[in-house]
Amino acid sequence: MVREHELRAALPHVVRTGLPLLVHAELPGRLNAATKRLQKSDWSRYATYLQSRPDEAELAAIRLMLSLCREYRFRLHIVHLATGLALEELRTARAAGLPVSAETCPHYLHLEAESIPDGATFYKCAPPIRGRNNREKLWAGLRDGDIDFVVSDHSPCPAPMKCLDTADFRIAWGGIASISMALPVLWTEARRRGFALTDVVRWMTRGAARLAGCDTRKGQIAPGHDADFVVFDPEAEFPVTADRLYHRHATSPYLGERLCGVVKKTYLRGHPVFDDGVFPGECLGQEFCH
């Protein structure tokens, strides 16, 4: 967590590097004030948690970062954007020539606050999953290019850290383990809205590779690039079960849902690393070794 005076001390150095500054945009003052007002509330209710992290905290942080971006002209990237209220300001800033970009996540594009049961702390993330109307604003932002790409924001934890026994949103781990389901979740929602699979591929590849500075090797299937790709069946449907969550702690808000699109195989630099539920086990150097 950093505050404005710390940002001002760091930004001249950030500018000299030419690297992007990635920002989780929620102002702590707004969050603290909202939480204080809710001290006597029932923290097993999702509505309480949602009120504790209001859109205004996210929007105020983005406004601050855009103001600093105008002043210092550094590359600004907003991670896991959750509020659609910021889209117009991001659009205006970009039209004015500011070097700003933003990402969102599958859970913000799929889930909705109205459907989250009380006590279901495995839905907790920050910023929080907001309402149905907000979700549609995020989809409009993707369509219009105001949101640059989609990332998993994979945040796993052991089940006890989700406090499922106490159902306390206040102290439960904030984060959604989504890497195994990111592609089918996004495709399920995108096809409902008339988007093509090529749109999903674009949102999940090129932009992130460009931001990370590895787009000369990653982010597309092209000569000179690493042969990183998946074999994907866009028509197949499947129920989300624990055995399909290929990460250590099988907690997920998607359990029990029926999604569209199945990853059949995954290749990393031309080597098969996943094949219909099996991990082949070939060592690929220091970066990946099964």
C-alpha positions as a Markdown table, in Angstrom:
| # | Residue | x | y | z |
|---|---|---|---|---|
| 1 | Met | 0.0 | 0.0 | 0.0 |
| 2 | Val | 1.4 | 3.4 | -1.0 |
| 3 | Arg | 0.1 | 6.9 | -0.6 |
| 4 | Glu | 0.4 | 10.0 | -2.8 |
| 5 | His | 3.5 | 11.4 | -1.2 |
| 6 | Glu | 5.2 | 8.0 | -1.7 |
| 7 | Leu | 4.1 | 7.9 | -5.3 |
| 8 | Arg | 5.5 | 11.3 | -5.9 |
| 9 | Ala | 8.8 | 10.3 | -4.4 |
| 10 | Ala | 9.0 | 7.2 | -6.7 |
| 11 | Leu | 7.5 | 8.4 | -10.0 |
| 12 | Pro | 10.6 | 10.3 | -11.3 |
| 13 | His | 12.5 | 7.1 | -11.0 |
| 14 | Val | 9.6 | 5.2 | -12.7 |
| 15 | Val | 9.7 | 7.6 | -15.5 |
| 16 | Arg | 13.4 | 7.1 | -16.1 |
| 17 | Thr | 13.0 | 3.4 | -16.4 |
| 18 | Gly | 10.3 | 3.7 | -19.1 |
| 19 | Leu | 8.5 | 0.8 | -17.4 |
| 20 | Pro | 4.8 | 0.7 | -16.6 |
| 21 | Leu | 3.5 | 1.2 | -13.1 |
| 22 | Leu | 0.8 | -1.4 | -12.3 |
| 23 | Val | -1.7 | -0.1 | -9.7 |
| 24 | His | -4.4 | -1.8 | -7.6 |
| 25 | Ala | -6.7 | 1.2 | -7.5 |
| 26 | Glu | -8.5 | 1.6 | -4.2 |
| 27 | Leu | -7.9 | 4.5 | -1.9 |
| 28 | Pro | -7.4 | 3.4 | 1.7 |
| 29 | Gly | -9.0 | 6.4 | 3.2 |
| 30 | Arg | -12.3 | 5.6 | 1.4 |
| 31 | Leu | -12.1 | 2.0 | 2.4 |
| 32 | Asn | -11.4 | 2.8 | 6.0 |
| 33 | Ala | -14.3 | 5.2 | 6.2 |
| 34 | Ala | -16.7 | 2.7 | 4.6 |
| 35 | Thr | -15.5 | -0.1 | 6.9 |
| 36 | Lys | -15.9 | 2.1 | 10.0 |
| 37 | Arg | -19.5 | 2.8 | 9.2 |
| 38 | Leu | -20.1 | -0.9 | 9.0 |
| 39 | Gln | -18.6 | -2.0 | 12.3 |
| 40 | Lys | -21.9 | -3.3 | 13.7 |
| 41 | Ser | -23.0 | -4.9 | 10.5 |
| 42 | Asp | -23.3 | -8.6 | 9.7 |
| 43 | Trp | -20.1 | -9.5 | 8.0 |
| 44 | Ser | -21.4 | -12.8 | 6.8 |
| 45 | Arg | -23.5 | -10.9 | 4.3 |
| 46 | Tyr | -22.0 | -10.2 | 0.9 |
| 47 | Ala | -23.8 | -6.9 | 0.8 |
| 48 | Thr | -21.8 | -5.8 | 3.8 |
| 49 | Tyr | -18.5 | -6.6 | 2.2 |
| 50 | Leu | -19.6 | -4.9 | -1.0 |
| 51 | Gln | -20.4 | -1.7 | 0.9 |
| 52 | Ser | -17.0 | -1.8 | 2.6 |
| 53 | Arg | -15.3 | -1.4 | -0.8 |
| 54 | Pro | -17.4 | 1.1 | -2.7 |
| 55 | Asp | -17.0 | 2.1 | -6.4 |
| 56 | Glu | -15.9 | 5.5 | -5.1 |
| 57 | Ala | -12.8 | 4.1 | -3.5 |
| 58 | Glu | -11.8 | 2.6 | -6.8 |
| 59 | Leu | -12.8 | 5.6 | -8.9 |
| 60 | Ala | -11.0 | 8.1 | -6.6 |
| 61 | Ala | -7.8 | 6.1 | -6.8 |
| 62 | Ile | -8.0 | 6.0 | -10.6 |
| 63 | Arg | -8.6 | 9.8 | -10.7 |
| 64 | Leu | -5.5 | 10.3 | -8.5 |
| 65 | Met | -3.4 | 8.1 | -10.7 |
| 66 | Leu | -4.6 | 9.8 | -13.9 |
| 67 | Ser | -3.7 | 13.2 | -12.3 |
| 68 | Leu | -0.2 | 12.0 | -11.5 |
| 69 | Cys | 0.1 | 10.5 | -15.0 |
| 70 | Arg | -0.7 | 13.9 | -16.5 |
| 71 | Glu | 1.9 | 15.5 | -14.2 |
| 72 | Tyr | 4.8 | 12.9 | -14.6 |
| 73 | Arg | 3.9 | 11.3 | -17.9 |
| 74 | Phe | 4.7 | 7.7 | -16.8 |
| 75 | Arg | 3.1 | 4.6 | -18.2 |
| 76 | Leu | 0.1 | 3.7 | -16.0 |
| 77 | His | -1.7 | 0.4 | -16.0 |
| 78 | Ile | -4.8 | -0.2 | -13.8 |
| 79 | Val | -5.0 | -3.9 | -12.7 |
| 80 | His | -8.2 | -5.8 | -12.2 |
| 81 | Leu | -10.6 | -3.0 | -12.9 |
| 82 | Ala | -13.9 | -3.8 | -11.3 |
| 83 | Thr | -16.0 | -0.6 | -11.6 |
| 84 | Gly | -17.6 | 0.5 | -14.8 |
| 85 | Leu | -17.8 | 4.1 | -13.5 |
| 86 | Ala | -14.1 | 4.6 | -14.4 |
| 87 | Leu | -14.4 | 3.8 | -18.1 |
| 88 | Glu | -15.3 | 7.3 | -19.3 |
| 89 | Glu | -12.4 | 8.9 | -17.4 |
| 90 | Leu | -10.0 | 6.3 | -18.8 |
| 91 | Arg | -11.3 | 6.9 | -22.3 |
| 92 | Thr | -10.9 | 10.7 | -21.9 |
| 93 | Ala | -7.4 | 10.3 | -20.5 |
| 94 | Arg | -6.4 | 8.1 | -23.4 |
| 95 | Ala | -7.9 | 10.5 | -25.9 |
| 96 | Ala | -5.7 | 13.2 | -24.4 |
| 97 | Gly | -2.6 | 11.2 | -25.1 |
| 98 | Leu | -1.9 | 9.8 | -21.6 |
| 99 | Pro | -0.1 | 6.4 | -21.7 |
| 100 | Val | -2.7 | 4.6 | -19.7 |
| 101 | Ser | -4.1 | 1.1 | -20.0 |
| 102 | Ala | -6.4 | -1.2 | -18.0 |
| 103 | Glu | -7.3 | -4.8 | -17.5 |
| 104 | Thr | -10.2 | -6.7 | -16.0 |
| 105 | Cys | -10.8 | -10.3 | -15.0 |
| 106 | Pro | -13.2 | -13.2 | -15.9 |
| 107 | His | -14.9 | -13.1 | -12.5 |
| 108 | Tyr | -15.9 | -9.5 | -12.9 |
| 109 | Leu | -17.3 | -10.3 | -16.4 |
| 110 | His | -19.2 | -13.5 | -15.3 |
| 111 | Leu | -20.3 | -13.1 | -11.7 |
| 112 | Glu | -22.8 | -10.6 | -10.2 |
| 113 | Ala | -23.3 | -9.3 | -6.6 |
| 114 | Glu | -27.0 | -10.0 | -6.8 |
| 115 | Ser | -26.4 | -13.8 | -7.1 |
| 116 | Ile | -23.7 | -14.2 | -4.4 |
| 117 | Pro | -25.1 | -16.0 | -1.4 |
| 118 | Asp | -24.4 | -14.7 | 2.1 |
| 119 | Gly | -21.6 | -16.6 | 3.8 |
| 120 | Ala | -20.0 | -17.6 | 0.4 |
| 121 | Thr | -16.6 | -16.2 | 1.2 |
| 122 | Phe | -14.9 | -18.0 | -1.8 |
| 123 | Tyr | -16.4 | -15.1 | -3.8 |
| 124 | Lys | -14.4 | -12.5 | -1.9 |
| 125 | Cys | -11.9 | -10.6 | -4.0 |
| 126 | Ala | -10.7 | -6.9 | -4.1 |
| 127 | Pro | -12.0 | -4.9 | -5.7 |
| 128 | Pro | -15.2 | -6.8 | -5.1 |
| 129 | Ile | -17.6 | -8.3 | -7.6 |
| 130 | Arg | -20.1 | -5.6 | -8.2 |
| 131 | Gly | -23.7 | -5.7 | -9.5 |
| 132 | Arg | -25.2 | -6.9 | -12.8 |
| 133 | Asn | -25.4 | -3.5 | -14.4 |
| 134 | Asn | -21.8 | -2.8 | -13.6 |
| 135 | Arg | -20.8 | -6.1 | -15.2 |
| 136 | Glu | -22.5 | -5.1 | -18.4 |
| 137 | Lys | -20.6 | -1.8 | -18.4 |
| 138 | Leu | -17.3 | -3.7 | -18.2 |
| 139 | Trp | -18.4 | -5.7 | -21.2 |
| 140 | Ala | -19.1 | -2.5 | -23.1 |
| 141 | Gly | -15.7 | -1.3 | -22.1 |
| 142 | Leu | -14.1 | -4.4 | -23.6 |
| 143 | Arg | -16.2 | -3.9 | -26.8 |
| 144 | Asp | -15.2 | -0.3 | -27.1 |
| 145 | Gly | -11.5 | -0.7 | -26.4 |
| 146 | Asp | -11.6 | 1.2 | -23.1 |
| 147 | Ile | -10.4 | -2.0 | -21.3 |
| 148 | Asp | -7.3 | -3.4 | -23.0 |
| 149 | Phe | -7.2 | -7.0 | -22.0 |
| 150 | Val | -8.4 | -9.7 | -19.5 |
| 151 | Val | -6.2 | -11.5 | -17.0 |
| 152 | Ser | -6.9 | -14.3 | -14.5 |
| 153 | Asp | -5.7 | -12.5 | -11.4 |
| 154 | His | -5.3 | -16.0 | -10.0 |
| 155 | Ser | -5.2 | -15.8 | -6.2 |
| 156 | Pro | -5.3 | -19.2 | -4.6 |
| 157 | Cys | -5.2 | -20.1 | -0.9 |
| 158 | Pro | -5.9 | -23.1 | 1.4 |
| 159 | Ala | -9.6 | -23.5 | 2.1 |
| 160 | Pro | -9.3 | -22.5 | 5.8 |
| 161 | Met | -8.1 | -19.1 | 4.8 |
| 162 | Lys | -11.4 | -18.5 | 3.2 |
| 163 | Cys | -13.1 | -18.7 | 6.6 |
| 164 | Leu | -15.9 | -20.9 | 5.3 |
| 165 | Asp | -16.7 | -22.0 | 8.9 |
| 166 | Thr | -17.2 | -18.5 | 10.2 |
| 167 | Ala | -18.4 | -17.0 | 6.9 |
| 168 | Asp | -16.7 | -13.8 | 7.9 |
| 169 | Phe | -16.0 | -11.7 | 4.8 |
| 170 | Arg | -14.0 | -9.2 | 6.9 |
| 171 | Ile | -11.2 | -11.6 | 7.6 |
| 172 | Ala | -11.4 | -14.2 | 4.8 |
| 173 | Trp | -8.6 | -14.3 | 2.2 |
| 174 | Gly | -9.4 | -12.0 | -0.7 |
| 175 | Gly | -8.8 | -13.6 | -4.1 |
| 176 | Ile | -10.2 | -16.0 | -6.6 |
| 177 | Ala | -8.4 | -19.0 | -7.9 |
| 178 | Ser | -9.4 | -18.8 | -11.5 |
| 179 | Ile | -6.5 | -19.8 | -13.8 |
| 180 | Ser | -8.0 | -23.2 | -14.7 |
| 181 | Met | -11.4 | -21.7 | -15.6 |
| 182 | Ala | -10.4 | -18.3 | -17.0 |
| 183 | Leu | -10.7 | -19.2 | -20.7 |
| 184 | Pro | -14.0 | -21.1 | -20.5 |
| 185 | Val | -15.5 | -18.6 | -18.1 |
| 186 | Leu | -14.7 | -15.7 | -20.5 |
| 187 | Trp | -15.8 | -17.6 | -23.6 |
| 188 | Thr | -19.1 | -18.6 | -22.0 |
| 189 | Glu | -20.0 | -15.0 | -21.4 |
| 190 | Ala | -18.5 | -13.6 | -24.6 |
| 191 | Arg | -20.5 | -16.0 | -26.9 |
| 192 | Arg | -23.7 | -15.0 | -25.1 |
| 193 | Arg | -23.0 | -11.4 | -26.1 |
| 194 | Gly | -22.2 | -12.2 | -29.7 |
| 195 | Phe | -18.4 | -11.9 | -29.5 |
| 196 | Ala | -16.2 | -14.2 | -31.5 |
| 197 | Leu | -13.5 | -16.5 | -30.2 |
| 198 | Thr | -11.0 | -14.3 | -32.0 |
| 199 | Asp | -12.1 | -11.5 | -29.6 |
| 200 | Val | -11.4 | -13.7 | -26.6 |
| 201 | Val | -8.0 | -14.7 | -28.0 |
| 202 | Arg | -7.1 | -11.0 | -28.5 |
| 203 | Trp | -8.2 | -10.0 | -25.0 |
| 204 | Met | -6.2 | -12.8 | -23.3 |
| 205 | Thr | -2.9 | -12.7 | -25.3 |
| 206 | Arg | -1.5 | -9.7 | -27.1 |
| 207 | Gly | -2.2 | -6.9 | -24.7 |
| 208 | Ala | -0.7 | -8.7 | -21.7 |
| 209 | Ala | 2.4 | -9.7 | -23.7 |
| 210 | Arg | 2.9 | -6.1 | -24.8 |
| 211 | Leu | 2.6 | -4.7 | -21.3 |
| 212 | Ala | 5.1 | -7.3 | -20.0 |
| 213 | Gly | 7.5 | -6.4 | -22.8 |
| 214 | Cys | 7.7 | -9.9 | -24.3 |
| 215 | Asp | 5.4 | -9.4 | -27.3 |
| 216 | Thr | 8.3 | -10.1 | -29.7 |
| 217 | Arg | 8.1 | -13.7 | -28.4 |
| 218 | Lys | 4.7 | -14.1 | -26.8 |
| 219 | Gly | 1.1 | -13.3 | -27.4 |
| 220 | Gln | 0.4 | -14.6 | -30.9 |
| 221 | Ile | 1.1 | -17.6 | -33.2 |
| 222 | Ala | 3.5 | -16.2 | -35.7 |
| 223 | Pro | 7.0 | -16.8 | -37.1 |
| 224 | Gly | 9.7 | -16.1 | -34.6 |
| 225 | His | 7.3 | -16.4 | -31.6 |
| 226 | Asp | 7.2 | -19.2 | -29.0 |
| 227 | Ala | 4.8 | -22.0 | -29.9 |
| 228 | Asp | 2.5 | -21.4 | -26.9 |
| 229 | Phe | -1.0 | -22.4 | -27.6 |
| 230 | Val | -4.0 | -24.4 | -26.6 |
| 231 | Val | -6.2 | -26.9 | -28.4 |
| 232 | Phe | -9.7 | -25.6 | -27.5 |
| 233 | Asp | -13.2 | -27.0 | -28.2 |
| 234 | Pro | -15.5 | -24.0 | -28.2 |
| 235 | Glu | -18.7 | -26.0 | -28.5 |
| 236 | Ala | -18.2 | -28.6 | -25.7 |
| 237 | Glu | -19.9 | -27.9 | -22.3 |
| 238 | Phe | -18.8 | -29.3 | -18.9 |
| 239 | Pro | -19.7 | -29.0 | -15.2 |
| 240 | Val | -17.0 | -27.4 | -13.0 |
| 241 | Thr | -15.9 | -30.0 | -10.6 |
| 242 | Ala | -12.9 | -30.1 | -8.2 |
| 243 | Asp | -11.0 | -32.5 | -10.3 |
| 244 | Arg | -10.9 | -29.9 | -13.1 |
| 245 | Leu | -9.3 | -27.3 | -10.9 |
| 246 | Tyr | -5.6 | -27.9 | -11.7 |
| 247 | His | -4.2 | -26.0 | -8.8 |
| 248 | Arg | -3.4 | -27.2 | -5.3 |
| 249 | His | -6.4 | -25.8 | -3.4 |
| 250 | Ala | -9.6 | -26.7 | -5.1 |
| 251 | Thr | -11.7 | -23.8 | -3.9 |
| 252 | Ser | -13.6 | -21.9 | -6.6 |
| 253 | Pro | -16.8 | -19.8 | -7.0 |
| 254 | Tyr | -17.3 | -21.7 | -10.3 |
| 255 | Leu | -17.8 | -25.1 | -8.7 |
| 256 | Gly | -21.1 | -26.6 | -9.8 |
| 257 | Glu | -21.5 | -24.2 | -12.8 |
| 258 | Arg | -21.8 | -25.4 | -16.4 |
| 259 | Leu | -19.4 | -23.7 | -18.7 |
| 260 | Cys | -18.8 | -23.7 | -22.4 |
| 261 | Gly | -15.4 | -24.4 | -24.0 |
| 262 | Val | -12.9 | -27.1 | -23.1 |
| 263 | Val | -9.1 | -26.9 | -23.1 |
| 264 | Lys | -8.0 | -30.2 | -24.6 |
| 265 | Lys | -4.3 | -29.7 | -24.8 |
| 266 | Thr | -1.7 | -27.0 | -23.9 |
| 267 | Tyr | 1.7 | -26.5 | -25.5 |
| 268 | Leu | 4.5 | -24.4 | -24.1 |
| 269 | Arg | 7.3 | -23.5 | -26.6 |
| 270 | Gly | 6.1 | -26.4 | -28.7 |
| 271 | His | 6.1 | -28.9 | -25.9 |
| 272 | Pro | 2.9 | -30.6 | -24.6 |
| 273 | Val | 2.4 | -29.7 | -21.0 |
| 274 | Phe | -1.3 | -30.6 | -20.6 |
| 275 | Asp | -3.3 | -33.3 | -22.4 |
| 276 | Asp | -6.9 | -34.0 | -21.4 |
| 277 | Gly | -6.3 | -33.9 | -17.7 |
| 278 | Val | -2.8 | -35.4 | -17.8 |
| 279 | Phe | 0.5 | -33.4 | -17.4 |
| 280 | Pro | 3.1 | -35.2 | -19.6 |
| 281 | Gly | 6.0 | -34.4 | -17.3 |
| 282 | Glu | 8.8 | -33.2 | -19.6 |
| 283 | Cys | 11.2 | -30.8 | -18.0 |
| 284 | Leu | 11.4 | -27.5 | -19.9 |
| 285 | Gly | 14.3 | -25.9 | -18.2 |
| 286 | Gln | 14.3 | -23.6 | -15.2 |
| 287 | Glu | 11.1 | -21.9 | -16.0 |
| 288 | Phe | 8.7 | -24.9 | -16.1 |
| 289 | Cys | 9.4 | -28.4 | -14.8 |
| 290 | His | 6.7 | -30.9 | -14.0 |
